[in-house]
Amino acid sequence: MDSEDLKDQTCTPTLIVSRRSVRKNKFVDFVGKYHLDLIVSYGAVPVIVPRVAGVHMLLEGFEPIHGVLLCEGEDIDPSLYEAEISGLSQEELEEIKRLHTSDTAIDREKDSIELRLAKLCLQRNIPFLGICGGSQILNVACGGILYQDVEKELSKKCAGEGVVTHMDYDNYDGHRHLVKVVENTPLNLWFKDSLEGKMEISVNSYHHQEVKRLAKRFVPMAKRLTPDAYNPEEGKFIMGLKFHPDRMRRSGSHEFDYPGCPSAYQEFAKAVTAYKSKVDSPASEATDLKLDLEMEKKRKLIVRSFSIARNMYTAGLEMAPSKESDLEAGADFLELCSALSLQQEKRLKQMGATVRNASLYLERMKMNGERDMLARNVMGKMSIEQLSELLSFYHMMGQIRSQVLERLHECSRFLLFSCCVERRRLLILGRRLT
């Protein structure tokens, strides 16, 4: 690589979050060598984001960000997704912790940093490559859920059927299992010379967790390849891989299992460079400004919608918006919202309950208003004698109601007294029998 290439690289930062380990009784932050080598070899510059408390609040200091690579790591904090639906007993969870001690030591600080970066990429369309744990972060960031232990949960679900081994500690780097490649996906493009008509490749596997429910905005490897989903030349790249193509090397050699193994990094680096060119070009500034104004307009509509819903709720639903469409923006946002944690989504749904039922509330308010107007019209035509009789009638109904309630109270007191007497009688009888 010549000096001009190196000069260009300094302007294409790609963030990679370090992983924390213990060495000589001290914490050490690191990133795998293969990841760094591949990123540099294809023209992007890795910038290490240290796993340090509070860094997730200071990510603006790493701007400009032209790409994010998230790789490896411990299990994601189960509270960030719907872990309670795993169906695993407490004993099984304890067994999983014993079998996968190094992975089940949750690192919440690293989760915070990586989730923040993943959501930033989704908001800005920054190129993103997630390897293994990075693909799980991407899924959780968009509302997907995970198997807490894929082999245990699938063995229950698929009783009698063979379950693929996803981790083999006795053959750690050498373990492989088959996966089917979907046609017209990036994987299909990267490994097309090795598929030989079978649409299968053997991949490595180092995980005991797996995607259980894919977030709504994704499909498995994009199934159909569209310019909006994957176009490295245009700087578009949002990808998650559960296997490690960087470590798919033949035993005792640095040679890859397949020629397509480094393609993910190559295409990612290409997208990072294209994204940088796009955001740095003067022509993009006007487009970005137009898009920002449009998004700001939508944001104001949504804020107004939730503000109206809040006021209706606090006022006991007595305040009506000027028109029902004022509430539609909030309802639509609730249906389409993504890139939220489970807690944020639940909170947002709670806040938007009034919005979802706004039409019903407005209809009831309208009916009450019509009834009130009708009653006023009828009473306006009544004589003083009729109004006096009507008042006496409601007064009499109030007395009857009071009498009925008093009788009900007397009955309840009598029943309570009877129960006490019967209980005492049974106790005395029991003592005599003993």
C-alpha positions in Angstrom: 0.0 0.0 0.0 1.6 3.3 -1.0 1.8 6.5 1.0 -1.3 8.1 -0.8 -3.4 5.1 0.3 -2.2 5.5 3.9 -3.0 9.2 3.7 -6.5 8.5 2.6 -7.0 5.9 5.3 -6.5 8.5 8.1 -9.9 10.1 7.0 -12.0 6.9 7.2 -12.3 5.9 10.8 -14.1 2.7 11.6 -15.0 2.2 15.3 -14.4 -1.1 17.0 -15.3 -1.7 20.6 -12.6 -3.5 22.7 -13.3 -6.6 24.8 -12.1 -6.8 28.4 -10.2 -9.7 29.8 -8.1 -10.4 32.9 -4.3 -10.9 32.4 -1.9 -11.1 35.3 -4.7 -10.1 37.7 -5.3 -6.9 35.8 -7.9 -5.9 33.2 -6.7 -5.8 29.6 -8.8 -4.4 26.7 -8.2 -6.1 23.3 -9.5 -6.6 19.7 -8.8 -9.7 17.7 -5.8 -9.4 15.3 -7.6 -10.8 12.3 -10.3 -8.2 12.4 -7.7 -5.4 12.5 -5.6 -6.9 9.7 -8.5 -7.3 7.4 -9.9 -3.8 8.1 -6.5 -2.1 7.4 -5.8 -4.3 4.3 -8.9 -3.1 2.6 -8.4 0.6 3.2 -10.2 1.5 6.5 -8.6 2.7 9.7 -9.7 1.0 12.9 -10.3 3.3 15.8 -10.6 1.4 19.1 -13.4 2.5 21.5 -12.2 1.4 24.9 -14.6 -0.5 27.1 -14.5 2.1 29.9 -17.3 3.2 32.2 -19.1 6.2 30.8 -17.8 5.9 27.2 -21.3 5.3 25.8 -22.1 8.9 26.8 -19.1 10.3 25.0 -19.3 8.7 21.6 -19.7 12.1 19.9 -16.0 12.6 20.7 -15.2 9.9 18.1 -16.9 11.8 15.3 -16.7 11.6 12.3 -17.8 8.0 12.2 -17.8 6.4 8.8 -18.2 2.8 9.9 -18.7 0.5 12.9 -17.5 -3.1 13.3 -18.7 -5.0 16.4 -17.2 -8.4 17.0 -17.3 -11.0 19.7 -18.0 -10.5 23.4 -19.9 -12.0 26.2 -23.6 -12.8 26.4 -25.9 -9.8 26.0 -27.7 -8.7 29.2 -30.9 -10.8 29.1 -32.9 -7.9 30.5 -32.4 -6.1 27.2 -34.6 -8.6 25.4 -37.5 -11.0 26.2 -35.4 -13.5 28.0 -38.3 -14.6 30.3 -39.9 -16.5 27.4 -37.0 -19.0 27.1 -38.8 -21.7 29.1 -35.5 -22.7 30.8 -35.7 -23.6 34.5 -33.4 -22.0 37.0 -31.4 -25.3 37.2 -30.9 -25.3 33.4 -29.7 -21.6 33.6 -27.2 -22.5 36.3 -26.0 -25.4 34.2 -25.5 -23.0 31.2 -23.4 -20.7 33.4 -21.2 -23.6 34.4 -20.7 -24.8 30.8 -20.1 -21.3 29.3 -18.5 -19.5 32.2 -16.5 -17.0 30.1 -19.5 -16.1 27.9 -22.2 -15.7 30.6 -20.2 -13.1 32.5 -22.4 -10.3 31.3 -20.6 -7.0 30.5 -23.3 -4.3 30.7 -20.9 -1.4 30.0 -19.9 -3.0 26.7 -23.6 -3.6 25.9 -24.3 0.1 26.5 -21.6 1.2 24.2 -22.4 -1.2 21.4 -26.1 -0.7 21.5 -25.6 3.1 21.3 -23.3 2.6 18.2 -25.7 0.2 16.6 -28.6 2.6 16.9 -26.5 5.5 15.7 -25.7 3.4 12.5 -29.3 2.6 12.0 -30.3 6.3 12.4 -27.7 7.6 10.1 -27.3 4.7 7.7 -23.6 4.4 8.7 -22.0 1.1 7.4 -22.2 -1.5 10.1 -20.7 -5.0 10.3 -21.6 -7.3 13.2 -19.6 -10.5 13.7 -21.0 -13.1 16.1 -22.0 -11.0 19.2 -22.2 -8.0 17.0 -25.0 -9.5 14.9 -26.9 -10.2 18.2 -26.4 -6.6 19.3 -27.9 -5.5 16.0 -30.9 -7.7 16.4 -31.6 -6.7 20.0 -31.1 -3.0 19.1 -34.0 -3.4 16.7 -36.3 -5.3 19.0 -35.4 -8.9 18.2 -34.9 -11.6 20.8 -32.3 -14.3 21.4 -32.1 -17.9 22.5 -30.4 -17.9 25.9 -28.9 -21.3 24.9 -29.8 -22.4 21.4 -29.0 -26.1 21.8 -31.0 -26.5 25.0 -34.0 -24.5 23.8 -34.1 -26.2 20.4 -33.6 -29.7 21.8 -36.9 -29.1 23.8 -38.6 -27.6 20.7 -37.4 -30.3 18.3 -37.5 -33.4 20.4 -36.1 -36.4 18.5 -34.4 -34.3 15.8 -30.7 -33.7 15.5 -29.7 -30.3 16.9 -26.6 -28.6 15.4 -23.6 -28.2 17.7 -22.8 -24.5 17.9 -19.8 -24.7 20.1 -17.1 -27.5 20.5 -14.6 -26.7 23.2 -12.5 -29.8 22.3 -12.2 -28.6 18.7 -12.6 -24.9 19.2 -11.1 -23.4 16.0 -11.6 -26.6 13.9 -15.3 -27.0 14.5 -17.6 -26.5 11.4 -21.2 -27.0 10.6 -23.2 -26.6 7.4 -25.4 -23.6 6.6 -27.7 -23.1 3.6 -27.0 -19.9 1.7 -30.1 -18.0 0.5 -30.0 -17.1 -3.2 -29.5 -13.4 -4.2 -28.0 -12.4 -0.9 -24.5 -11.0 -0.1 -23.4 -14.5 1.1 -24.4 -15.9 -2.2 -22.3 -13.2 -4.0 -19.3 -13.6 -1.7 -19.1 -17.5 -1.8 -20.6 -18.1 -5.3 -17.3 -19.7 -6.5 -17.4 -22.3 -3.7 -21.1 -23.2 -3.6 -20.9 -25.7 -6.5 -24.7 -25.8 -6.9 -25.4 -27.1 -3.3 -25.9 -23.6 -1.8 -24.1 -24.8 1.3 -20.9 -23.8 3.1 -19.3 -25.1 6.3 -18.8 -22.3 8.8 -17.1 -22.1 12.2 -19.2 -21.5 15.3 -18.2 -20.2 18.8 -21.5 -19.3 20.3 -24.2 -20.9 22.6 -26.7 -18.1 21.9 -28.5 -17.4 18.6 -31.2 -15.1 17.1 -34.6 -16.5 18.1 -36.8 -13.8 16.6 -35.4 -11.6 13.9 -36.2 -7.9 14.3 -38.9 -6.8 11.9 -36.7 -4.6 9.8 -34.4 -7.6 8.9 -34.7 -10.8 6.9 -32.1 -13.6 6.9 -29.2 -12.2 4.9 -31.6 -9.8 3.2 -33.1 -12.6 1.1 -33.5 -10.3 -1.8 -30.7 -7.9 -2.6 -32.0 -4.4 -2.9 -30.0 -1.2 -3.4 -31.4 0.2 -0.2 -30.4 -2.8 1.9 -27.0 -3.5 0.6 -25.0 -1.4 -1.8 -21.3 -0.9 -0.8 -20.6 1.3 -3.8 -23.3 3.7 -2.4 -22.1 3.4 1.2 -25.0 1.1 2.3 -24.0 -1.8 4.4 -25.9 -3.1 7.5 -24.9 -6.7 8.0 -24.7 -9.3 10.8 -22.9 -12.6 10.6 -23.0 -15.3 13.3 -19.8 -17.1 12.1 -16.3 -15.7 12.0 -15.1 -15.6 8.3 -11.8 -14.0 9.6 -11.0 -17.2 11.5 -12.1 -19.7 8.9 -8.5 -20.8 8.2 -7.0 -24.2 7.3 -5.2 -26.0 10.1 -1.6 -24.8 10.5 -2.1 -22.2 7.8 -3.3 -18.6 7.3 -5.1 -19.7 4.1 -8.9 -19.2 4.2 -11.3 -22.2 3.9 -13.0 -20.3 1.0 -11.8 -17.5 -1.2 -15.0 -15.6 -0.2 -14.2 -15.5 3.5 -12.6 -12.0 3.5 -15.3 -10.6 1.3 -17.4 -9.3 4.1 -14.5 -7.1 5.3 -13.7 -6.0 1.8 -17.2 -4.9 1.0 -17.6 -3.3 4.4 -14.4 -1.2 3.9 -15.7 -0.3 0.4 -19.0 0.9 1.9 -17.1 2.9 4.6 -15.1 4.7 2.0 -18.2 5.4 -0.1 -20.1 6.7 2.9 -17.2 9.0 3.8 -17.1 10.4 0.2 -20.9 10.9 0.3 -21.1 12.8 3.6 -18.0 14.9 2.7 -19.1 15.9 -0.8 -20.6 19.4 -1.1 -23.5 18.1 -3.1 -24.7 16.0 -0.2 -25.0 18.9 2.1 -28.1 20.3 0.4 -29.6 16.9 0.2 -28.9 16.2 3.9 -30.4 19.6 4.8 -33.6 18.8 3.0 -33.8 15.4 4.6 -33.1 16.9 8.1 -35.9 19.5 7.6 -38.3 16.8 6.5 -37.4 14.6 9.5 -37.7 17.6 11.8 -41.2 18.2 10.5 -42.1 14.6 11.2 -40.6 14.7 14.6 -42.6 17.8 15.5 -45.8 16.0 14.4 -45.0 13.0 16.6 -44.2 15.2 19.6 -47.4 17.2 19.1 -49.4 13.9 18.9 -48.0 12.6 22.2 -48.4 16.0 23.8 -52.1 16.0 22.9 -52.4 12.4 24.2 -50.7 13.4 27.5 -53.0 16.4 28.0 -56.1 14.2 27.3 -54.9 11.7 29.8 -54.1 14.2 32.6 -57.3 16.1 31.9 -59.4 13.0 32.3 -59.9 12.7 28.5 -62.0 15.9 28.5 -59.7 17.8 26.1 -60.2 17.0 22.4 -57.7 17.8 19.6 -58.7 20.1 16.9 -58.9 17.1 14.5 -58.4 13.3 14.9 -55.4 13.3 12.4 -53.4 15.1 15.1 -53.2 11.8 16.9 -52.5 9.6 13.9 -48.8 10.5 13.8 -48.2 9.1 17.3 -50.2 6.0 16.5 -48.3 5.4 13.3 -45.0 5.9 15.1 -45.9 3.3 17.7 -46.6 0.7 14.9 -43.4 1.4 13.0 -40.9 2.2 15.8 -37.7 0.2 15.7 -34.1 0.4 17.0 -35.5 0.6 20.6 -34.7 -1.6 23.6 -37.4 -3.7 25.1 -37.8 -1.3 28.0 -38.0 1.7 25.7 -40.6 0.0 23.6 -42.8 -1.0 26.6 -42.5 2.5 28.0 -43.5 4.1 24.7 -46.5 1.8 24.3 -47.6 2.8 27.8 -47.3 6.5 26.9 -49.2 5.9 23.7 -52.1 4.0 25.1 -54.3 7.1 24.9 -53.2 7.7 21.3 -54.2 4.1 20.3 -57.6 4.5 21.8 -58.1 8.1 20.9 -60.9 7.5 18.4 -62.9 5.6 21.0 -62.4 8.3 23.6 -63.4 11.0 21.1 -66.5 9.0 20.1 -67.6 8.7 23.8 -67.0 12.4 24.4 -69.1 13.2 21.4 -71.9 10.9 22.5 -71.9 12.4 26.0 -72.0 15.9 24.5 -75.0 14.9 22.3 -76.8 13.3 25.3 -76.2 16.4 27.4 -77.6 18.7 24.6 -80.6 16.4 24.1 -81.3 16.4 27.9 -81.1 20.2 28.1 -83.5 20.6 25.1 -86.0 18.2 26.7 -85.8 19.8 30.1 -86.0 23.3 28.6 -89.5 22.4 27.3 -90.7 21.1 30.7 -92.9 23.1 33.1 -91.9 24.0 36.7 -94.3 21.3 38.0 -92.7 18.6 35.7 -89.2 19.6 36.7 -90.2 19.5 40.4 -91.6 16.0 39.9 -88.5 14.9 38.1 -86.3 16.2 41.0 -88.6 14.3 43.5 -88.3 11.2 41.4 -84.4 11.3 41.5 -84.5 12.1 45.2 -86.8 9.1 45.8 -84.4 6.8 43.7 -81.5 8.1 45.9 -83.3 7.1 49.1 -84.2 3.6 47.6 -80.6 3.1 46.7 -79.4 4.1 50.2 -81.9 1.7 51.8 -80.8 -1.2 49.5 -77.1 -0.5 50.3 -78.0 -0.5 54.0 -79.8 -3.8 53.8 -76.8 -5.3 51.9 -74.5 -4.1 54.7 -76.8 -5.6 57.3 -76.8 -8.9 55.4 -73.1 -8.9 55.2 -72.7 -8.2 58.9 -75.2 -11.0 59.7 -73.3 -13.5 57.5 -70.0 -12.5 59.1 -71.5 -12.9 62.6 -73.0 -16.3 61.6 -69.6 -17.5 60.2 -67.9 -16.5 63.5 -70.6 -18.4 65.5 -70.2 -21.4 63.4 -66.5 -21.4 63.6 -66.6 -21.1 67.4 -69.1 -24.0 67.5 -66.8 -26.2 65.4 -63.8 -25.3 67.6 -65.7 -26.3 70.7 -66.9 -29.5 69.1 -63.3 -30.3 68.0 -62.0 -29.9 71.6 -64.7 -32.2 72.9 -63.9 -34.9 70.4 -60.2 -34.7 71.3 
